[in-house]
Amino acid sequence: QVIDELLEDTYTSKTSISCIAAAGNTTMTHLLLGVETRHIREAPYVPVANFMPVVPAANMGIDLPDCVQVYSFPSVASYVGGDIVSGILGSGVFQKDELTLYMDIGTNGEIVLGNREWLVCAACSMGPAFEGGGIRHGMRADQGAIEGFHINPVTLEPMVITLGMKKPRGICGSGLISVLAGLLSACVIDQSGKFARDLPSDRIRPGRFGYEYVLAFEEDSGTGHDIVITEVDIENLIRAKGALFAGCLTLLETFDLSFHDLNRIIIAGAFGRYINIEKGKEIGLFPDIPVERFHFLGNGSLVGSRLVCLSRGMLDEVERIAKMMTNIELSDNQSFMDKYMGALFLPHTDAHLFPAVSKYLEANCRMIQRERGAS
C-alpha cells in the first residue's frame, strides 16, 4: 500500500523500481523476512542473524517485478538495529575525525559513540513518554498538540503554542519538554518533579493521578475537557530522560571520556528536530555543553536508506559500519543502573554535571521568590 501511494504521488510506474532498502530495528527486520523473533526477547537476547540475505520482492508477497530486490540493513545487536546503522551512514559519523555522539530518541534510546576509527553503541529503554505514551494527555505531533509553553512565574498563567494554531487537544513530545522545563524554571515543581502545594493558583490542584497543572481549562481546549500534566506524567518523563542521559554517560565513561570531549551530538528520531535544546538541557535530557555542538538529523533511517537507493556503492559502506560497531549491553550493567538512579532528578542529582543550568535555575528561583513576595 505504501509503495502504491508513493508511485501515485510521484506519477511513477512499478517498472521504474529497481530495489527496496529496508532499515528497521532488529525485530522489525526479522518479522519482515519471516525469521523467528523469540530469541530476541529471551536470554541471552541474541538475534538469529545480524546480516540478512538480499531477497526478491516477489518472494515476500510484494507486487513488483521479479528483478526488484529487497535489501535489509544489517543489525548490530538485539536492540541496535538496521535503522541505527542507516542513521550512521546518513549522518556521516563513520567518515569524520570529530568525536561524535549520535542519539536516536524514541521508545528505545539508541546511542552511538565514535568517529571514523571506531564506533560503540548501546540501547536503553526510555519508554514511550516522549512520544506521548503513558502521558494522560499525550498525543502525536498533530493539529492542536501543545508544542511550546511559557508561564508567568507570579500569576502562574500559561501561554501555550499549538501546532496549526488550533485549540489545545493534548501535548506532543517537544511540548512535554517545554512544559517540564517551564514548570521547573518557574519553581512550580521541585527537582524531584513534585508540585509546590502552597502556590495560590487554581491551575495547581489535586487530581485522580496526584497533583496536576491545568494547561488549558475545558472552555479553552479543543476537546471540551481540561488539558493537564500530572505528577505521574512528570515521573514518566523523568524516567525516560534519565535512561537516555545515563546511557550516554555510561558509554562515555567506559572509554574515560566526558561530554566535554565531544565535538558533536547528533539528534535523530521522529520528533528530534522539534526539540528546544536549551529546554532539553534544563531538564537533564541533554548534557550541559554549548548548543553549537548539537545537530539535528531527523529520521536517520530514511536518510541512510535514500543513499543506498541512490548508490549501490553505499552497500559496502553499510556493511563496514555494522562491522565497526561494538555493542555495550546496558541491561545488566551496574554502572548504568547507578547513573540512572542519579539521573532521576531535574536536571540531575549531581549539580556538577550541569553547572550552567544549575546556576541559572538557582538564580531564577531566587528572583521569582522575591517577585512573588513583592506581589
C-alpha positions as CSV (number, residue, x, y, z in Angstrom):
1,Q,0.0,0.0,0.0
2,V,2.8,2.5,0.9
3,I,4.6,1.6,-2.4
4,D,1.4,2.2,-4.4
5,E,0.8,5.6,-2.7
6,L,4.4,6.6,-3.4
7,L,4.0,5.6,-7.1
8,E,0.8,7.5,-7.3
9,D,2.2,10.6,-5.7
10,T,5.3,10.7,-8.0
11,Y,3.5,9.6,-11.2
12,T,5.8,6.6,-11.5
13,S,5.3,3.0,-12.6
14,K,6.3,-0.2,-10.8
15,T,8.7,-1.0,-13.6
16,S,10.8,2.0,-12.5
17,I,11.6,0.4,-9.2
18,S,15.0,-1.4,-9.1
19,C,15.4,-2.1,-5.4
20,I,13.9,-1.6,-1.9
21,A,16.0,-0.5,1.1
22,A,14.5,-1.5,4.4
23,A,16.0,0.0,7.6
24,G,14.2,-1.1,10.7
25,N,15.0,-2.3,14.2
26,T,16.2,-5.9,14.7
27,T,12.7,-7.2,15.5
28,M,11.1,-5.5,12.5
29,T,13.7,-6.8,10.1
30,H,13.2,-10.4,11.4
31,L,9.4,-10.0,11.0
32,L,9.8,-8.5,7.5
33,L,11.8,-11.5,6.4
34,G,9.8,-14.1,8.3
35,V,12.6,-15.0,10.7
36,E,12.0,-16.3,14.2
37,T,12.0,-13.4,16.7
38,R,11.7,-15.2,20.1
39,H,15.4,-15.3,20.6
40,I,15.5,-11.5,20.7
41,R,13.3,-11.4,23.9
42,E,14.8,-14.4,25.6
43,A,18.2,-14.6,27.4
44,P,20.9,-14.2,26.1
45,Y,18.9,-11.9,23.8
46,V,20.7,-12.7,20.5
47,P,19.0,-12.4,17.1
48,V,19.0,-15.3,14.6
49,A,21.3,-13.2,12.4
50,N,22.6,-9.6,12.1
51,F,23.3,-9.8,8.3
52,M,20.3,-10.8,6.2
53,P,20.4,-12.0,2.5
54,V,19.0,-10.0,-0.3
55,V,15.5,-11.3,-1.2
56,P,13.4,-10.8,-4.3
57,A,10.4,-8.6,-3.5
58,A,8.1,-11.0,-5.3
59,N,9.1,-13.8,-2.8
60,M,7.9,-11.6,0.0
61,G,4.5,-11.1,-1.5
62,I,5.2,-7.6,-2.7
63,D,3.6,-7.0,-6.1
64,L,6.7,-5.8,-8.0
65,P,8.7,-7.2,-11.0
66,D,10.8,-10.3,-10.3
67,C,14.0,-8.3,-10.7
68,V,13.3,-6.0,-7.7
69,Q,15.4,-7.0,-4.7
70,V,14.8,-6.1,-1.1
71,Y,18.0,-5.1,0.8
72,S,17.6,-5.1,4.6
73,F,20.1,-3.1,6.6
74,P,22.2,-5.3,9.0
75,S,21.7,-5.1,12.7
76,V,24.4,-4.9,15.4
77,A,22.5,-6.4,18.3
78,S,19.0,-7.3,19.5
79,Y,18.2,-3.6,20.4
80,V,20.5,-1.8,17.9
81,G,19.1,-2.5,14.5
82,G,19.4,-1.5,10.9
83,D,17.7,1.8,11.4
84,I,20.7,2.9,13.6
85,V,23.2,1.6,11.0
86,S,21.3,3.6,8.4
87,G,21.4,6.7,10.6
88,I,25.2,6.4,11.0
89,L,25.5,6.1,7.2
90,G,23.3,9.1,6.6
91,S,25.0,11.3,9.3
92,G,28.5,10.5,8.1
93,V,29.8,9.8,11.6
94,F,31.9,7.0,10.2
95,Q,33.7,9.3,7.9
96,K,34.6,12.1,10.4
97,D,37.6,12.6,12.7
98,E,35.5,14.5,15.2
99,L,34.3,12.6,18.2
100,T,30.5,12.3,17.8
101,L,27.6,11.1,20.0
102,Y,24.7,10.0,17.9
103,M,21.4,9.6,19.8
104,D,18.1,8.3,18.3
105,I,15.3,9.3,20.6
106,G,12.3,7.0,20.7
107,T,10.8,4.2,22.8
108,N,14.3,2.8,22.8
109,G,17.1,5.3,23.1
110,E,19.9,4.1,20.8
111,I,23.3,5.7,21.3
112,V,26.4,5.5,19.1
113,L,29.8,7.0,20.1
114,G,32.9,7.3,17.9
115,N,34.4,8.6,14.7
116,R,36.0,7.2,11.5
117,E,38.3,4.9,13.5
118,W,35.9,3.3,16.0
119,L,32.2,3.0,16.9
120,V,30.5,1.7,20.0
121,C,26.8,1.6,20.6
122,A,24.2,0.8,23.3
123,A,20.4,0.9,23.8
124,C,18.4,2.0,26.8
125,S,14.7,1.6,27.3
126,M,13.2,5.1,27.5
127,G,9.5,4.0,27.2
128,P,7.0,5.9,25.1
129,A,6.7,9.1,27.3
130,F,8.3,11.5,24.8
131,E,6.1,10.1,22.1
132,G,3.0,10.8,24.2
133,G,2.6,7.3,25.5
134,G,1.9,6.9,29.2
135,I,1.1,10.6,29.4
136,R,-2.5,11.5,30.4
137,H,-3.0,14.0,27.6
138,G,0.0,13.0,25.5
139,M,-0.5,12.8,21.7
140,R,1.4,12.7,18.5
141,A,2.6,15.9,16.8
142,D,-0.7,16.8,15.1
143,Q,-3.1,19.7,14.8
144,G,-3.8,21.1,18.3
145,A,-0.8,19.5,20.0
146,I,0.9,21.8,22.5
147,E,4.5,22.2,21.2
148,G,5.6,25.3,23.2
149,F,4.9,26.6,26.7
150,H,5.6,29.7,28.7
151,I,4.4,30.5,32.2
152,N,4.1,33.7,34.2
153,P,6.1,32.9,37.3
154,V,4.0,35.1,39.5
155,T,0.4,34.6,38.3
156,L,1.2,31.0,37.1
157,E,-0.9,31.7,34.0
158,P,0.3,29.8,30.9
159,M,0.8,30.6,27.3
160,V,0.7,27.6,25.1
161,I,1.7,27.3,21.5
162,T,-0.1,24.6,19.4
163,L,0.5,23.0,16.0
164,G,-1.7,24.7,13.5
165,M,-2.6,27.4,16.0
166,K,-5.6,25.3,17.0
167,K,-7.2,24.9,20.4
168,P,-5.1,22.6,22.5
169,R,-6.0,18.9,22.3
170,G,-3.0,17.4,24.1
171,I,0.8,17.6,24.4
172,C,3.3,16.2,21.9
173,G,7.0,15.3,22.7
174,S,8.5,18.7,22.1
175,G,5.7,20.2,24.1
176,L,6.3,17.9,27.1
177,I,9.9,19.0,27.2
178,S,8.9,22.7,27.1
179,V,6.2,22.2,29.8
180,L,8.6,20.4,32.1
181,A,11.3,22.9,31.7
182,G,8.9,25.8,32.1
183,L,7.4,24.5,35.3
184,L,10.9,23.8,36.7
185,S,12.3,27.2,35.9
186,A,9.2,28.9,37.4
187,C,9.6,27.0,40.6
188,V,6.2,25.4,40.2
189,I,7.7,21.9,40.5
190,D,10.8,21.0,42.5
191,Q,13.8,19.0,41.2
192,S,12.0,15.7,42.0
193,G,9.1,16.7,39.9
194,K,6.6,17.4,42.7
195,F,4.3,20.4,42.5
196,A,4.6,23.2,45.1
197,R,1.4,22.7,47.1
198,D,1.4,26.2,48.6
199,L,1.1,28.3,45.5
200,P,-2.1,30.3,45.2
201,S,-3.5,29.2,41.8
202,D,-6.5,27.2,40.7
203,R,-4.3,25.7,38.0
204,I,-2.4,23.6,40.6
205,R,-4.8,21.1,42.1
206,P,-5.2,17.5,43.3
207,G,-6.5,15.1,40.7
208,R,-7.0,11.4,40.1
209,F,-3.3,10.9,39.5
210,G,-1.9,13.1,42.2
211,Y,-1.3,16.9,41.8
212,E,-1.6,18.4,38.4
213,Y,-1.3,21.6,36.5
214,V,-4.0,22.8,34.1
215,L,-2.6,23.8,30.8
216,A,-6.0,24.6,29.3
217,F,-9.4,24.7,31.0
218,E,-12.2,22.9,29.2
219,E,-13.6,26.1,27.7
220,D,-10.3,26.9,26.1
221,S,-9.4,23.3,24.9
222,G,-10.2,21.6,21.7
223,T,-11.6,18.5,23.4
224,G,-14.1,20.1,25.8
225,H,-12.1,18.8,28.7
226,D,-9.3,20.2,30.8
227,I,-5.8,19.5,29.4
228,V,-3.4,18.8,32.3
229,I,0.0,17.5,33.1
230,T,0.2,15.3,36.3
231,E,2.9,14.3,38.7
232,V,2.6,10.7,37.3
233,D,3.3,12.2,33.8
234,I,6.3,14.0,35.1
235,E,7.6,10.9,36.8
236,N,7.4,9.0,33.5
237,L,9.2,11.8,31.7
238,I,12.0,11.9,34.3
239,R,12.5,8.2,33.9
240,A,12.7,8.5,30.2
241,K,15.2,11.3,30.2
242,G,17.1,9.7,33.0
243,A,17.6,6.5,30.9
244,L,18.9,8.3,27.9
245,F,21.3,10.5,29.9
246,A,22.6,7.6,32.0
247,G,23.1,5.5,28.8
248,C,25.2,8.3,27.2
249,L,27.2,8.9,30.4
250,T,27.9,5.2,30.8
251,L,29.1,4.8,27.2
252,L,31.4,7.8,27.6
253,E,32.9,6.8,30.9
254,T,33.5,3.3,29.7
255,F,36.2,4.9,27.5
256,D,37.3,7.5,30.0
257,L,35.6,10.3,28.2
258,S,33.2,13.1,29.2
259,F,30.5,15.1,27.4
260,H,33.1,17.9,27.1
261,D,35.3,15.7,24.9
262,L,32.5,15.6,22.3
263,N,32.8,17.6,19.1
264,R,29.3,16.9,18.0
265,I,26.0,15.5,19.3
266,I,23.6,14.4,16.5
267,I,20.0,14.0,17.5
268,A,17.9,11.7,15.4
269,G,14.3,10.4,15.7
270,A,10.8,11.3,14.6
271,F,10.5,14.4,16.7
272,G,14.2,15.2,17.3
273,R,14.3,18.3,15.0
274,Y,11.5,20.0,17.1
275,I,13.2,19.8,20.4
276,N,14.4,23.0,22.1
277,I,18.0,22.2,23.1
278,E,18.2,24.7,25.9
279,K,15.0,23.3,27.5
280,G,16.3,19.8,27.0
281,K,19.4,20.8,28.9
282,E,17.3,22.3,31.7
283,I,15.5,19.0,32.5
284,G,18.7,16.9,32.1
285,L,17.8,15.2,28.8
286,F,20.9,16.7,27.1
287,P,24.3,17.5,28.6
288,D,25.3,21.0,29.7
289,I,27.6,21.8,26.8
290,P,27.5,24.6,24.2
291,V,24.4,24.4,22.0
292,E,26.5,24.9,18.9
293,R,27.6,21.2,19.2
294,F,24.1,19.9,18.7
295,H,22.9,19.0,15.3
296,F,19.5,17.6,14.1
297,L,19.3,14.8,11.5
298,G,15.6,13.9,11.6
299,N,14.6,10.4,10.7
300,G,18.1,8.8,10.3
301,S,16.9,5.5,8.9
302,L,15.3,7.3,5.9
303,V,18.4,9.4,5.3
304,G,20.6,6.3,5.0
305,S,18.0,4.3,3.0
306,R,17.9,7.0,0.5
307,L,21.7,6.9,0.0
308,V,21.5,3.2,-0.6
309,C,18.8,3.6,-3.2
310,L,20.8,6.2,-5.0
311,S,24.1,4.4,-5.0
312,R,24.8,0.6,-4.8
313,G,28.3,1.5,-3.7
314,M,26.8,2.5,-0.3
315,L,26.1,-1.2,0.4
316,D,29.8,-1.8,1.1
317,E,29.8,1.2,3.4
318,V,26.8,-0.1,5.3
319,E,28.4,-3.5,5.9
320,R,31.6,-1.8,7.0
321,I,29.7,0.4,9.5
322,A,27.8,-2.6,11.0
323,K,31.1,-4.5,11.4
324,M,32.8,-1.4,13.0
325,M,30.1,-1.1,15.7
326,T,30.6,-2.8,19.1
327,N,27.6,-3.1,21.3
328,I,27.8,-2.4,25.0
329,E,25.0,-4.2,26.9
330,L,23.4,-1.9,29.5
331,S,20.6,-4.1,30.8
332,D,22.9,-5.9,33.3
333,N,25.4,-3.0,33.7
334,Q,25.6,-1.9,37.4
335,S,27.3,1.4,36.4
336,F,24.4,2.2,34.1
337,M,21.9,1.5,36.9
338,D,23.7,3.7,39.4
339,K,23.8,6.5,36.8
340,Y,20.2,6.0,36.0
341,M,19.2,6.5,39.7
342,G,21.3,9.6,39.8
343,A,19.5,11.0,36.7
344,L,16.0,10.7,38.3
345,F,16.2,14.4,39.2
346,L,15.8,17.7,37.4
347,P,18.3,18.1,35.9
348,H,20.4,15.7,37.9
349,T,21.4,14.8,41.5
350,D,25.0,15.8,40.6
351,A,24.9,19.6,40.0
352,H,28.5,19.5,38.8
353,L,27.3,17.7,35.6
354,F,25.0,20.7,34.9
355,P,26.9,23.8,36.2
356,A,25.4,26.4,33.9
357,V,21.9,25.0,34.2
358,S,22.1,24.7,38.0
359,K,23.4,28.3,38.3
360,Y,20.5,29.6,36.1
361,L,17.8,27.7,38.0
362,E,19.1,28.8,41.4
363,A,19.3,32.4,40.4
364,N,16.0,32.3,38.6
365,C,14.2,30.8,41.6
366,R,15.6,33.4,43.9
367,M,14.3,36.2,41.6
368,I,10.9,34.6,41.4
369,Q,10.6,34.2,45.1
370,R,11.3,37.9,45.5
371,E,8.7,38.8,42.8
372,R,6.1,36.6,44.5
373,G,6.8,38.2,47.9
374,A,6.5,41.7,46.4
375,S,3.2,40.9,44.8
